[in-house]
Structures are given as structure tokens and as C-alpha cells.
Amino acid sequence: MSRSFFRTALAVAVTACALVSGPAFAKSRIKDIVSFEGVRDNQLIGYGIVVGLNGSGDSLRNAPMTKQSLEAMLERQGVNVRDANLNTKNVASVMVTANLPAFSAPGSRVDVSVSTLGDAKSLLGGTLLVTSLQGADGQTYAVAQGSVQTGSISAGGASGSSVTKGVPTAGRIAAGGIIEKETGFQMVNMGELRMTLRNPDFTTSRRIADAINGRFANSAQAQNPTIVAVRPPAGMDMISFITAIENLQVEPDGPAKVIIDEVAGVIVMGDDVRISQVAIAQGNLTISVQENPAVSQPAPFSQGQTTVVPQTAVNVEEEKGKKLITLNAGASLKSLVGGLNALGVTPRDMISILQAVKAAGALQADIEVM
């Protein structure tokens, strides 16, 4: 990979390290670090057909479900085509998916995604007919219909050459789904609610409970690193209670961790990363082999032949100026980054160094390779 890429990736890694090495006492709102039980989206799915395609739909011979769906739809409209030889390519079978937001009321709209099932080439210009969307319990919660927007371009010639930009076999319908039924989740009368930490941690869980109890005595209990159970005080409903506590400030905590993306050459280290006393040296050895052809000319009247003889030159270069650096016990993230930068290492070399330091037992953090 190019040297400019390494310099860019190193700059990204150093910038990320500088960002995470800020004040350790930075606080966050409770609403930003937890999820509330029951307040979530519900996934919906349905089967439907898209019509109005410009010859880019399913081949009815290769997609029997499309033919059956087309016949059933026309029969509901009073048209019998059971014995007809249908050969249209303007129809496609599709799967329709959507997310039902928490506390959605009937009549509200959601976006839906449409994806082909058969051998349709494109959904460009098609219209989804009324499709019911079911939840995991099999009940219908929404219906979808509308023009499909793929945001793609597809063109082909008579010779078979084609150009495609984007994915023409999948699209979206903005506000194409209408909510028909609520999930039935009632939060206002709940006596207890559990909050789930997005990054489970014993210390953070305890701090959240302490912050809530400091505002409303005996209202929160940290049950484990992930769950904090809360109960509203007497005379307050759950909605008012959550509104009062979700903006409380808490200092999140977490384990020391080093994240490595070997593909992009990005390294991110948390502020809690510590190094035991260790010495680090890094250098590069370059071996270059160069071959130059040379002409071998025979002596006059020697009956020899002119030939080309390769001449090989081998050169070995070792990078100079690299020094052995020493990091004292308990060295901080700033000392680690400063020491590695002093060696002038690339992100690839830095990844190898961190893994070697971890193998030596001197890196007091978990390494996660993506």
C-alpha cells in the first residue's frame, strides 16, 4: 500500500487517540447510555407484487409464485385467468419489510423496503400493490403501497453489454406504510421499568443507580452490569419519572481496550490503557535485487555466438537512527502514543508492536481485532 495511505491512517489513529485521551470525568446523560425496556422498534414483513415494470419483471416460467400471485390478485378483482397463457414480464414478486416504531398510533406512516424474490432485473418505475405487513406474532400491524424508488441506473445494449449503478432489484417507498394496529404496550401505569446499558459495566450500572437514588430515594437498583431497575416514587407515573431521570449526568466507565482495524490500518485506544515497564525497538531491513542484461561478445574467429548474460546486483539496506525506547510501569496512553510516534512507525508496524507488547504481558488492556 502507498506511503501516503499509511501517513493518513497514522494521522487518523493519532487523532482518535488524542480524542479519547481527554478528561476522564466527562459525563453523559442517562438517556444516551441506556435503552428503556419496551421502548424499541418491531420488525414487520410481508409478501407482495410490484406491477408496471418496463419488461424487467419476473419470467413467469421461472417464478411460479409470481404467476400464482398474479392469478389470485386478478381473481379478487373479478378477472379469471387460470387457463390463460400469461407471459407478461411487467410483474415481480417482492418481500416488503419495515420497522414499527415504539408507540406508533394507527394512521401514522413509516418507510418500507422492497426486495425482489424472482429473476426480475429491476424495480425501476414499479408500483407496489397493497401488502399487509405482519409482526413476529403473525398479526397485521401495517399495510404498504406506493411507487418504488430504487435510486439506481441500469442500461444494456443489443450486444449483451450492460451498465448498472446501484442495486436496481431493491428499493424503498418513503412513507409507504400505514400503521393499522398498535403493539398494545402501555408504559404509563408500569410499576417497574428496567434500563439496559448499551455498554455493560458494573461501575457504570452502580453510578446510574446512585444518581437516580440521589434524586429519588430508593427508586433504583443495579441488578447486574447490564440492568438497572427503577420504580417511580409514590404519586408519580412512569412517564413523568423517566422524563425526570433521563437527563441526569453520569460518568460512564468501561474496560481498557485497544481496537485494531487491520484492513484500514486504524487503531483506537481508550484512555484507561496502561503499559507495564517495557522496551520497544523497531527498524526496517530492505533487500533489493536488480538484474541488468549484458551482451557477451565472442572473440574474433572463435566460432562462438553472441549471448545475453544477466548480471545480478544485491543491495542490503538497514534503516538507521531507530532507537530503543523505554516505557515506565503505569505509562499512560499519551506516553505510549508519544513513544511509538518517536519511532516513526506506520500503523501496520504499530499493530504488530501492540500485539507483541500484549504477548509480553506488558499491555494492560484487551485487544480487539476487527
C-alpha positions as CSV (number, residue, x, y, z in Angstrom):
1,M,0.0,0.0,0.0
2,S,1.2,3.6,-0.6
3,R,3.2,5.6,1.9
4,S,0.6,8.4,1.7
5,F,-2.1,6.0,2.9
6,F,0.0,5.0,5.9
7,R,0.6,8.6,6.8
8,T,-3.2,9.3,6.5
9,A,-4.1,6.2,8.6
10,L,-1.5,7.1,11.2
11,A,-2.9,10.6,11.5
12,V,-6.4,9.1,12.0
13,A,-5.1,6.8,14.7
14,V,-3.2,9.6,16.5
15,T,-6.3,11.9,16.2
16,A,-8.5,9.2,17.6
17,C,-6.1,8.6,20.5
18,A,-6.0,12.4,21.2
19,L,-9.8,12.5,21.3
20,V,-10.1,9.6,23.7
21,S,-7.3,10.9,25.9
22,G,-9.4,13.8,27.1
23,P,-10.7,14.3,30.6
24,A,-11.7,11.1,32.3
25,F,-14.5,12.8,34.2
26,A,-16.6,13.6,31.0
27,K,-20.2,12.8,31.8
28,S,-23.2,11.7,29.7
29,R,-26.9,11.7,30.1
30,I,-28.6,8.5,31.2
31,K,-30.8,8.6,28.1
32,D,-27.6,8.4,25.9
33,I,-26.1,5.3,27.6
34,V,-29.2,3.1,28.2
35,S,-32.2,1.7,26.5
36,F,-35.6,1.5,28.2
37,E,-37.4,-1.8,28.4
38,G,-40.2,-2.0,25.8
39,V,-39.2,1.2,24.0
40,R,-38.0,-0.3,20.8
41,D,-38.9,-0.9,17.1
42,N,-40.7,-4.0,16.0
43,Q,-39.8,-5.6,12.7
44,L,-42.6,-6.2,10.1
45,I,-42.5,-8.4,7.0
46,G,-44.9,-9.1,4.1
47,Y,-45.2,-10.6,0.6
48,G,-46.5,-8.6,-2.3
49,I,-46.2,-7.9,-6.0
50,V,-44.9,-4.9,-7.9
51,V,-46.6,-4.0,-11.3
52,G,-45.8,-1.5,-14.0
53,L,-42.3,-2.6,-14.7
54,N,-40.9,-1.9,-18.2
55,G,-40.2,-5.6,-19.2
56,S,-37.8,-6.0,-16.3
57,G,-40.0,-8.2,-14.1
58,D,-40.1,-11.9,-13.3
59,S,-40.3,-14.5,-16.0
60,L,-43.5,-16.3,-15.2
61,R,-42.0,-19.7,-16.2
62,N,-39.1,-19.3,-13.8
63,A,-41.1,-17.7,-11.0
64,P,-44.3,-19.7,-10.4
65,M,-45.1,-17.7,-7.2
66,T,-45.4,-14.6,-9.3
67,K,-47.8,-16.3,-11.7
68,Q,-49.9,-17.6,-8.8
69,S,-50.0,-14.2,-7.1
70,L,-51.0,-12.5,-10.3
71,E,-53.8,-15.0,-10.9
72,A,-55.1,-14.7,-7.3
73,M,-54.9,-10.9,-7.4
74,L,-56.9,-10.7,-10.7
75,E,-59.5,-13.2,-9.4
76,R,-60.1,-10.9,-6.4
77,Q,-60.8,-8.2,-9.0
78,G,-63.3,-10.4,-10.9
79,V,-60.9,-11.5,-13.7
80,N,-60.4,-15.2,-14.3
81,V,-57.1,-16.0,-16.0
82,R,-56.5,-19.5,-14.6
83,D,-56.3,-21.2,-18.0
84,A,-54.7,-18.3,-19.9
85,N,-51.2,-18.4,-21.1
86,L,-49.7,-15.5,-19.2
87,N,-46.4,-14.3,-20.5
88,T,-46.0,-10.8,-19.0
89,K,-42.7,-9.5,-17.7
90,N,-44.1,-6.4,-16.1
91,V,-44.8,-8.0,-12.6
92,A,-42.3,-9.0,-9.9
93,S,-42.8,-10.9,-6.6
94,V,-41.2,-8.9,-3.7
95,M,-40.6,-9.1,0.0
96,V,-41.6,-6.0,1.9
97,T,-40.0,-5.0,5.3
98,A,-40.5,-2.2,7.7
99,N,-39.8,-1.1,11.3
100,L,-42.7,-0.4,13.5
101,P,-41.6,2.4,15.9
102,A,-42.4,2.2,19.5
103,F,-45.8,3.7,20.5
104,S,-46.9,4.2,16.8
105,A,-50.5,5.2,16.6
106,P,-52.9,3.9,13.8
107,G,-52.8,6.2,10.8
108,S,-49.1,7.2,11.2
109,R,-46.8,6.3,8.3
110,V,-43.4,4.5,8.1
111,D,-40.9,3.9,5.3
112,V,-40.8,0.4,3.7
113,S,-38.2,-1.5,1.8
114,V,-38.9,-3.7,-1.2
115,S,-36.7,-6.5,-2.5
116,T,-37.2,-8.9,-5.4
117,L,-37.7,-12.7,-4.9
118,G,-37.6,-14.0,-8.5
119,D,-35.4,-13.2,-11.5
120,A,-36.6,-9.6,-12.1
121,K,-33.9,-7.3,-13.4
122,S,-35.1,-4.0,-12.0
123,L,-37.9,-2.5,-9.9
124,L,-37.5,0.9,-11.5
125,G,-40.8,2.5,-12.2
126,G,-42.8,-0.2,-10.5
127,T,-45.7,0.2,-8.1
128,L,-46.3,-2.0,-5.0
129,L,-49.8,-3.1,-4.6
130,V,-51.5,-3.2,-1.2
131,T,-49.4,-5.5,1.0
132,S,-50.1,-6.5,4.6
133,L,-47.2,-6.4,7.0
134,Q,-47.1,-8.9,9.9
135,G,-45.1,-9.0,13.1
136,A,-43.4,-11.9,14.7
137,D,-46.8,-12.9,16.3
138,G,-48.4,-13.3,12.8
139,Q,-50.7,-10.3,13.3
140,T,-51.0,-7.5,10.7
141,Y,-49.8,-4.2,12.0
142,A,-49.4,-2.1,8.8
143,V,-50.2,-2.1,5.1
144,A,-47.9,-0.8,2.4
145,Q,-48.4,0.5,-1.1
146,G,-46.8,3.1,-3.4
147,S,-44.2,3.7,-6.1
148,V,-40.9,2.1,-5.6
149,Q,-37.8,4.3,-5.8
150,T,-34.5,2.4,-6.4
151,G,-32.1,5.2,-6.8
152,S,-30.2,3.1,-9.4
153,I,-29.4,3.2,-13.1
154,S,-29.4,0.2,-15.4
155,A,-28.9,0.2,-19.2
156,G,-27.9,-2.5,-21.7
157,G,-27.2,-2.9,-25.4
158,A,-28.1,-5.5,-28.1
159,S,-24.6,-7.0,-27.9
160,G,-25.2,-8.0,-24.3
161,S,-23.1,-5.3,-22.7
162,S,-24.7,-3.5,-19.7
163,V,-24.0,-0.8,-17.1
164,T,-25.6,-0.9,-13.7
165,K,-25.1,1.7,-10.9
166,G,-26.6,0.8,-7.5
167,V,-29.0,-2.1,-6.8
168,P,-32.0,-2.0,-9.1
169,T,-33.6,-5.1,-7.6
170,A,-34.2,-3.3,-4.2
171,G,-35.9,-0.1,-3.4
172,R,-37.8,2.0,-0.8
173,I,-41.2,3.6,-0.6
174,A,-41.0,6.8,1.5
175,A,-43.9,6.9,4.0
176,G,-45.4,3.9,2.0
177,G,-46.6,2.0,5.1
178,I,-49.7,3.0,7.1
179,I,-49.9,1.7,10.7
180,E,-53.2,-0.2,11.3
181,K,-52.7,-1.5,14.8
182,E,-50.8,-0.6,18.0
183,T,-48.5,-3.0,19.8
184,G,-50.5,-2.6,22.9
185,F,-47.5,-1.7,25.1
186,Q,-48.7,0.6,28.0
187,M,-45.9,2.3,29.9
188,V,-47.6,5.0,32.0
189,N,-49.1,2.5,34.5
190,M,-46.0,0.3,34.9
191,G,-44.8,-0.2,38.5
192,E,-41.2,-1.1,37.5
193,L,-39.1,-0.5,34.4
194,R,-35.7,-2.0,33.5
195,M,-33.0,0.1,31.8
196,T,-30.4,-1.8,29.7
197,L,-26.9,-0.4,29.4
198,R,-25.6,-0.2,25.8
199,N,-22.1,-0.9,27.1
200,P,-22.5,-3.2,30.1
201,D,-20.2,-2.4,33.0
202,F,-20.5,-2.9,36.8
203,T,-19.2,0.6,37.7
204,T,-21.5,2.4,35.2
205,S,-24.5,0.4,36.4
206,R,-23.8,1.3,40.0
207,R,-23.3,5.0,39.2
208,I,-26.6,5.2,37.3
209,A,-28.4,3.7,40.3
210,D,-26.7,6.1,42.7
211,A,-27.5,9.1,40.5
212,I,-31.2,8.2,40.4
213,N,-31.3,7.4,44.1
214,G,-29.7,10.8,44.8
215,R,-32.7,12.5,43.1
216,F,-35.4,10.0,44.2
217,A,-34.5,7.9,47.2
218,N,-34.7,4.1,46.9
219,S,-36.0,4.3,43.3
220,A,-33.2,2.4,41.5
221,Q,-31.3,-0.9,41.9
222,A,-28.4,-2.1,39.8
223,Q,-29.2,-5.8,39.3
224,N,-26.2,-6.6,37.1
225,P,-23.7,-4.9,34.7
226,T,-26.5,-4.6,32.1
227,I,-29.8,-4.0,34.0
228,V,-30.8,-1.1,36.3
229,A,-34.4,-1.5,37.6
230,V,-36.3,1.7,38.5
231,R,-39.5,2.4,40.3
232,P,-41.3,5.7,40.4
233,P,-42.0,7.3,43.8
234,A,-45.5,7.4,45.1
235,G,-47.7,9.9,43.3
236,M,-45.6,9.9,40.1
237,D,-46.4,7.9,36.9
238,M,-43.7,6.1,34.9
239,I,-43.6,8.7,32.1
240,S,-43.0,11.6,34.4
241,F,-40.4,9.6,36.3
242,I,-38.4,8.7,33.2
243,T,-38.6,12.3,32.0
244,A,-37.1,13.4,35.3
245,I,-34.2,10.9,35.4
246,E,-33.2,10.5,31.7
247,N,-31.2,13.8,31.8
248,L,-29.2,13.0,34.9
249,Q,-25.5,13.2,34.3
250,V,-23.4,10.0,34.8
251,E,-19.7,9.3,34.2
252,P,-19.6,6.1,32.2
253,D,-16.8,3.6,32.8
254,G,-15.5,0.6,30.9
255,P,-12.6,-1.8,30.5
256,A,-9.3,-0.8,28.9
257,K,-9.5,-1.8,25.2
258,V,-7.5,-1.4,22.0
259,I,-9.5,-1.7,18.8
260,I,-7.5,-2.6,15.7
261,D,-8.8,-2.5,12.1
262,E,-6.1,-4.2,10.1
263,V,-7.8,-3.6,6.8
264,A,-8.0,0.2,7.1
265,G,-4.9,0.5,9.3
266,V,-6.9,2.3,12.1
267,I,-6.1,1.9,15.8
268,V,-8.2,3.3,18.6
269,M,-7.1,3.1,22.2
270,G,-9.1,4.1,25.3
271,D,-7.7,6.4,28.0
272,D,-7.5,3.6,30.6
273,V,-4.9,1.7,28.6
274,R,-1.8,1.2,30.7
275,I,1.6,-0.2,29.9
276,S,4.0,-2.0,32.3
277,Q,7.7,-1.3,32.0
278,V,8.8,-2.4,28.6
279,A,11.4,-1.5,26.0
280,I,10.5,-1.2,22.3
281,A,12.7,-1.1,19.2
282,Q,11.6,-1.0,15.6
283,G,13.5,-1.0,12.4
284,N,13.3,-1.9,8.7
285,L,15.6,-4.2,6.7
286,T,15.4,-3.7,2.9
287,I,16.9,-6.2,0.4
288,S,16.8,-5.2,-3.2
289,V,17.8,-7.5,-6.1
290,Q,18.4,-5.9,-9.5
291,E,19.2,-7.7,-12.7
292,N,20.7,-6.0,-15.8
293,P,21.2,-7.8,-19.1
294,A,24.7,-7.7,-20.5
295,V,25.9,-8.8,-24.0
296,S,28.7,-11.4,-24.2
297,Q,30.6,-11.0,-27.4
298,P,32.9,-13.9,-28.5
299,A,36.5,-13.3,-29.7
300,P,37.1,-13.0,-33.5
301,F,37.3,-16.3,-35.4
302,S,36.4,-18.2,-32.2
303,Q,33.2,-19.8,-33.8
304,G,31.3,-18.5,-30.7
305,Q,27.9,-16.9,-30.5
306,T,26.8,-13.6,-29.1
307,T,24.6,-14.2,-26.0
308,V,22.8,-12.1,-23.4
309,V,24.1,-12.8,-19.9
310,P,22.1,-11.5,-16.8
311,Q,24.1,-9.5,-14.2
312,T,22.7,-9.5,-10.7
313,A,23.3,-6.8,-8.1
314,V,22.1,-7.5,-4.5
315,N,21.9,-4.5,-2.1
316,V,21.0,-4.7,1.6
317,E,19.9,-1.5,3.5
318,E,19.1,-1.3,7.2
319,E,17.2,1.8,8.4
320,K,19.4,3.8,10.8
321,G,18.5,6.1,13.6
322,K,15.9,3.9,15.2
323,K,16.4,3.9,19.0
324,L,15.3,1.6,21.7
325,I,12.6,3.4,23.8
326,T,11.6,2.5,27.3
327,L,8.2,3.0,28.8
328,N,8.0,3.0,32.6
329,A,5.5,1.0,34.6
330,G,2.0,2.5,34.5
331,A,2.7,4.6,31.4
332,S,-0.4,6.3,30.1
333,L,-1.9,6.3,26.7
334,K,-0.1,9.6,25.9
335,S,3.2,8.1,26.8
336,L,2.6,5.1,24.6
337,V,1.5,7.1,21.6
338,G,4.3,9.5,22.0
339,G,6.9,6.7,22.2
340,L,5.5,4.9,19.1
341,N,5.4,8.1,17.2
342,A,9.0,8.8,18.2
343,L,10.0,5.6,16.5
344,G,8.2,6.8,13.3
345,V,6.2,3.6,12.9
346,T,3.4,3.1,10.4
347,P,0.0,1.9,11.5
348,R,0.9,-1.6,10.3
349,D,4.1,-1.6,12.4
350,M,2.1,-0.1,15.3
351,I,-0.4,-3.0,15.2
352,S,2.5,-5.5,15.3
353,I,4.1,-3.7,18.2
354,L,0.9,-3.6,20.2
355,Q,0.3,-7.3,19.7
356,A,3.9,-8.0,20.7
357,V,3.6,-5.9,23.8
358,K,0.4,-7.7,24.7
359,A,2.1,-11.1,24.2
360,A,4.8,-9.9,26.5
361,G,2.2,-9.3,29.2
362,A,3.0,-5.5,29.4
363,L,-0.2,-4.2,27.8
364,Q,-2.9,-3.9,30.5
365,A,-5.9,-3.9,28.0
366,D,-7.9,-6.1,25.8
367,I,-7.0,-6.1,22.1
368,E,-9.9,-6.5,19.7
369,V,-9.1,-7.1,16.0
370,M,-11.9,-6.2,13.6
